[in-house]
Amino acid sequence: MSRPPVPPFTEETARIKVQAAEDAWNTCDPDRVASAYTEDSVWRNRGEFLTGRDEIRAFLRRKWDRELQYALRKELWGVLGNRIAVRFQYECHDATGQWWRSYGNEQWEFDESGLMRRREASINDVPVAESERRIFGPRADHEQGVDVLPLR
């Protein structure tokens, strides 16, 4: 199975890959998201280590069961061959209604067919008031490819 674009990535094809990942994650569909990873993909997500699509799916189900109204933005940070680095921010609220903004960066490594075989994510969470929110659902078409993540 091929998942274009495939490596080696250019800046343009890496941006396409990053937007596709953002779009998939914003569906909050564990099956759709997990299909972008190799069967034996390895992850580090914060302090959790996962191997394979089944563990990835289970992780994503748990994640979106507790991270309500999840909305994500990713930006390309760097690209080299079969590797892409991104920074991201997402917002969600928990069952108590507390809103959170999560800041992070990821390093991705892809196989020759364009599936991700390794993902390392470092993420920090900051509580925010609902009035401080700035990420509302999937990115509008006119915002695609635009770097818009302020530091604060």
Secondary structure as UniProt FT lines:
FT   HELIX           11..26
FT   TURN            27..28
FT   HELIX           30..34
FT   TURN            35..36
FT   STRAND          37..45
FT   TURN            46..47
FT   STRAND          48..51
FT   HELIX           53..66
FT   STRAND          68..80
FT   TURN            81..82
FT   STRAND          83..93
FT   TURN            95..96
FT   STRAND          99..110
FT   TURN            112..113
FT   STRAND          116..128
FT   HELIX           130..132
FT   HELIX           141..143
FT   TURN            144..145
//
